[in-house]
Amino acid sequence: MKSRGPYRRHSTQFKLQLCQDIRGGVIGRRDAQRTYSVSANLIQLWLTQFDRGELNDEEAEASGIAEYEARIAALERKVGQLTMELDLAKKTPRQPIAGDSERSFIVTGPRPVPSDGGVK
């Protein structure tokens, strides 16, 4: 038995197109199951919704718009957060990595302290 992959969400447009193809005789249910890796029960559920008129283009567009708006809102929140962090970083004075008398390089860091030979 092959394991099922991660939880997938199918767009309303995909469901609508698949139902139209099945009802129009373009593709059979079993072929749709194999081609799109969708269970027979799920296809039957979509076909029932399609027959009742619950799957339509307006709903597909509305769900697509809602997904885009949610994504835009999340991105706007992230931009705001990053802007605040950048403003804070600009206002905060930079602390030196090493002492003021030592030179420091980003790649190597501070120079090592010479040993007095007491370590064995």
Buried (B, 14 or more C-beta within 10 A) or exposed (E): EEEEEEEEEEEBBBBBBBBEBBEEEEBEBEEBBEEBEBEEEEBEEBBEBBEEEEBEEEBBEEEEEEEEEEEEEEEEEEEEEEEEEEEEEEEEEEEEEEEEEEEEEEEEEEEEEEEEEEEE
